[in-house]
Amino acid sequence: MAEANDTEPPASEIEASKTTRGARQRRQKPVHPIETANNASDDDFVRQYIKPSEDSWPQWEHPRTKTVYALSLARPGHLGDDELDACFDLIDETSGAHYRSSSMGWHVAVKKKEMRSPDLRYILAKDADGTIKGFTSLMPTFEDNEAVVYCYEIHLKAELQGTGLGTKLMGHLMDVAENIPAVEKTMLTCFVSNAYGLKFYEKLGFTKDEYSPRERKLRGGKTVIPDYVILSRRTARASVPGPRRRLR
């Protein structure tokens, strides 16, 4: 039979217990949903965050020609150089002029490096020959300490603009924002000179974000008008009145 013992344990045992307890508490620290999403495989990302219906993935049908395009999602590290080059060429084709005429300028090396950011996810639309005809890229991230899904790019070949493919791609992107807990909005940057793009985003419910750059008046009286705007669209959870939900 074991007998009760009132003797205090050695100080070394107390310190060891504290250390073990502290390590356990550190291990139990919850992982932020943004990190969880960024750690997901491409297949899991589609399944958990896009959650597509059977008729919306993995293909899209042109409403007029009935041509079928394959949809797929991948990190840049899982794309071939030829695929990334095709995406880059599409950016240059559709937005290169806007970049070149803006204060940002067009910097090939910088853009190509950005396109390989490891946490980006590309949603590609390919024709029957495997040629990329459109794509969007997105990243779950933080902007001003707020969890968001940022749309880095969305570009379509001219013949696919106005067909509904852009809306389909943005729909999948916005579904990601809705399905990652704690994300409060989808964000993107658009050139002011891109009137077509601004109208497109407005139809999807995007408005000017509070962090979008504002006009500035210089000492000499000259007014500097930004050549780009930051737009955002609140998620359903962020639109619910009341205090913001806390992470559990």
N, C-alpha and C positions, 0 to 999 in steps of 0.2 A: 504494500500500500504506500502510495506517495504521501509524504507529509508536507504540510504548508510550511513555507519559509518566508519570514519577513525581511530577510536580508536584501538590501538594495543591490541590483546588478552592477557590475563594474562600469565605470564611465565609458570605457572603450565600447562596451556592448550597446550603451545608450546612443553613442555617436553613430555606430554602425547602423542601428535601427533607424535613426533620423535620415541617414544617407540613403538607405534602401527605400524608405517611404518617399523621400524627395524624388528619387529616380523614377519611382512608380508613378508619381503625380505628373512628372514631365512626360512620361510615355503616354499617359492618358489624355494629354492635351488634344482637344478636337482638331481635326484637319479641316481647314477652310474649304468650302465647296468649290471655290475657284481652283485650288490646288488639286482637289479630287478630279475635277473635270480635265485639267491639263495632264493628269497622270493616266487618264483612260486611254485604252487602245482605240484605234480608229473605229473598229467594229462596235466596241462598247459605247463610244461617243455617239455614233449614229443611233444605237438602240436606246440609250439612256437619255440623250439630250435633244436629238431631233425627233425621235419617236414618230417616224413617218408612217402614214397609212400605206396600204398595199398599192393603191393607185397613184401615189405620189413619189414612190421610190422603188427601185433604183432607175427609173426612166421617166422621161417627159416626152409627150407627143405634141408636135406642132399643130395648133388648132386648125390651120388651113391646109397645109401640105400633107399632114398626117405622118410626117417624117419623125422617127423615134430617135431620141438622144439619150445616151446612157449617163446617169448621174452617179458620182462616186465621191467619197471623202477621204482625204489623206493629209498627213503632216508633210511639210516640205522634205523632210528626211526620207520619206517613202515615195517621193516623186522622182522621176528621172530628170536628168539635165534638160532633155528635149522638152519635157512637159513644162518645166519652170521657164525655159526660154520662150515657149509658146505663150505662156501667161504674160511674161514680160512684154513680148511683142504686141499682145492684145492691149496692154496698158498704154504702150506708146501709140498704138494705132488710134485708140479712142480718147485718150487724155493727154497725150504728149504735148499737144499744142497748149493746153491749159497750164501744164507745168512750166513750159518754156516762157510763157508770157507772164508768169506770176513771180512774186518775190522769192518763192522757194527755189525756182529754177529746176532744171532737169539734170539729175546727177545719176548716171547709169550705175556706177559702182555702189552708191548709197542705196538706191532702190533695190538692186539685186541682193544686197546684203540683208535688207529689211525683209525681203520676200523669203529668206531662208530662216527667219526667226523660228526657233524650235517649237514654240507653243502655238504657232499659227495652224489653222486647219483650212484646207482648200476643199471647196465643193466644185467639182468639174462637170461640165456638160460636153460630151463628146459625140460626134456623129458616128455613123456605121464604120467609117475608116479609122476611127480612133483619134481624129483631129479635134483638138479643143476648140469649141465654138463659143464658149462662155464660161465664166467662173466667178466665184466670190471667195474671199478669204476672211477669216474671222479669228478673234482671240478672246477667250475669257481672261480678264485682267482687272487691274484697279486703275481708276482715274480719280485723282483728288480724294483718295482713301475710300472710294465707293466702288463696290463690285459691279462690273459692267461686262457686256460682250461688245467688243469693238469690231466694226466692219472695216477692214483695211482696204479692200478692193471689191468692186463688182463691175465686170466688163463683159460686153457681148459683141459678137460680130454684128455688123450693120444690118444684115438680113434677118437677124433674130431680135432686133430691138422692136418693141411694141407688140410682141407676140404673146406676152405673159410669162416668158421664161425668167425675166428679171424679177418679176413679182414672186415667182415660185422659189427662186434662189433666196431672195430676201425673206420669204416666209419661213424657209428652213432655218435661216440664220436667226430670225426673231424667235423661233421655237426654242432654239438653244438658250436664249436669254430667259425665256419663260420657265424652262425646265431645270435650270441650275439654281438651287436654293440660294437666297441672299442677293442675287443679281437684281438690280433695280431699274436698269435701263440698257437699251441698245444705243450705241453711239457711232458716229461716223464724221468724216470731214469731207466737205464738198466745195469746190471752187465756186465763187460767186458768178464767174463767167459761164458756168455750166447750167444754163437755164433749164435745159431738159431734165438734168439730174435733180435739180432743186424741186421741180414740179413733181417728179416721180416720187421723191421722198416725202413730199407734203401729202400726197395721196395715201401713202402708207402710214401716216400719222406722226411723222417726225416734225419737230419744231426746233427753233434755235435754242441751244443749250445755254444755261447760265454762265458757263465757262467759255463761251464763244468770244473771240476777240472783238473789242468795240472800237469805234472810231476814236482817234486821238488827235488832239489839237497841239501842234508844235508851238514853240515860243514865238516863232515868226508869224504865227496866225494860220499856217497851212494845216489843213485837215487831212489826216492819213486814214484812208478807208481800207480795212482789211480786204484781201482778195480771196479769202476763204472763210467758211463758216462751219462751226461745229454744231451738228444736229443730234438730237436724241429723241428716243421714244420710250416712255415709261412702261415697265412690265405691269401685268395685272396686279401682282402683289404690292407693287409700289403705288398703285393708283387707289388702293383701299384706304379710306379715311382713317385717321388715328395714328398713334405712334408707330415708328418703324419697327418691324419685327426684329427681335434679337436672335442671334444664332444660338442654338442649343448645344 
